[in-house]
Amino acid sequence: MKRGLDIAGGLAGLVLLSPLLAGLALAVRLESPGPALHWSRRVGRKNRIFAMPKFRTMRTGAPDVATHLLADPHQWVTPLGGFLRRTSLDELPQLWSVLKGDMSLVGPRPALFNQDDLVALRTADGVDALRPGLTGWAQINGRDELPIPEKARLDREYLERMSLAFDLRILAATAVSALSGRGVTH
């Protein structure tokens, strides 16, 4: 049932948001040289690496690491990129990954390919069995502000509490969080 909702939600989101997606892609391209999308290597279900699309929020040539690991992240984030991150609009292309089956609407956020500490904690807790989500329990409880062990704990809690009602609660809270920009540090 969860996969069916993911397909319906992913398809509906891509169709309904297509004018916004096209406008954002054009804005990214006009603001700075480079492609509109950045394909990030992420860890998916069973720790398989997949390419996850996001609207590009950083200048081309930025190091491929988590933003908080950069000495001066603001030198890399574009002005439009900062807005896209605060509002989570940079995440909308991930609806393609949901439709494709690499992701779910709700689940643990996909770790970067080099976030070995997070991947190890999730694997030890069995969270690696889940499809990563466009949003998740840890995402609405702190986003960038959470230390890795706390993210892993919240991901385990999601695994234990997973249900349609819990997913709907997370989706509703995500909308509120995205509109407020709460929890985004870069």
WOQUIJO-V662803 format. One record per residue. PHI is phi as a letter, one per 40 degrees, with the letter a starting at -180 (none if undefined). PSI is psi as a letter, one per 40 degrees, with the letter a starting at -180 (NA if undefined). D_FIRST is the distance of its C-alpha to the first C-alpha in whole Angstrom. Layout:
phi | psi | d_first
PHI | PSI | D_FIRST
PHI | PSI | D_FIRST
This chain:
phi | psi | d_first
none | d | 0
c | d | 4
c | d | 5
c | d | 5
c | d | 6
c | d | 9
c | d | 10
c | d | 11
c | d | 12
c | d | 14
c | d | 16
c | d | 16
c | d | 18
c | d | 20
c | d | 21
c | d | 22
c | e | 24
d | d | 25
c | d | 29
c | d | 28
c | d | 27
c | d | 30
c | d | 33
c | d | 32
c | d | 32
c | d | 35
c | d | 36
c | d | 36
c | d | 38
c | d | 41
c | d | 41
a | i | 41
c | i | 42
h | i | 39
c | i | 35
c | d | 33
b | i | 30
b | h | 30
c | h | 28
c | h | 28
c | h | 27
b | i | 25
c | h | 23
b | a | 20
d | h | 18
f | f | 20
g | f | 23
c | h | 23
c | h | 25
b | i | 23
c | h | 25
b | h | 23
c | i | 25
a | i | 26
c | h | 29
c | h | 32
b | e | 34
b | i | 37
c | i | 40
c | i | 40
g | e | 41
c | i | 39
d | i | 39
c | g | 35
b | i | 35
d | h | 33
d | d | 35
c | e | 36
c | e | 38
c | i | 40
c | d | 44
b | g | 44
d | d | 40
c | d | 42
c | e | 44
b | d | 41
c | h | 38
c | i | 39
d | d | 40
c | d | 37
d | d | 35
c | d | 36
c | d | 34
c | d | 31
c | d | 31
d | d | 31
c | e | 29
g | e | 26
c | d | 27
c | e | 27
c | e | 24
d | d | 22
c | e | 23
c | e | 20
d | d | 18
c | d | 19
c | d | 18
c | d | 14
c | d | 14
c | d | 16
h | e | 13
c | d | 16
b | i | 15
b | i | 12
c | d | 12
b | h | 13
i | a | 15
c | h | 18
c | h | 20
c | h | 21
c | i | 25
c | i | 28
d | d | 29
b | e | 32
c | g | 30
d | d | 31
c | d | 31
c | d | 28
c | d | 26
c | d | 29
c | d | 28
c | d | 24
c | d | 24
c | d | 26
c | e | 24
g | e | 21
c | d | 19
c | e | 20
c | e | 17
c | i | 14
c | h | 14
c | i | 16
b | i | 16
c | d | 17
a | i | 18
a | i | 18
c | d | 19
c | d | 23
d | d | 23
c | e | 23
b | f | 26
i | d | 28
f | b | 27
c | e | 30
c | e | 32
c | h | 31
c | i | 32
d | d | 30
c | d | 30
c | d | 29
d | d | 26
c | d | 25
c | d | 25
c | d | 23
c | d | 21
c | d | 21
c | d | 21
c | d | 17
d | d | 16
c | d | 18
b | e | 16
d | h | 13
a | i | 10
c | d | 9
c | d | 13
c | d | 14
c | d | 12
c | d | 13
c | d | 17
c | d | 17
c | d | 16
c | d | 19
c | d | 21
c | d | 21
d | d | 22
c | d | 25
c | d | 26
c | d | 26
c | d | 28
c | d | 31
g | e | 31
c | h | 31
g | e | 31
c | h | 32
b | d | 35
b | NA | 35
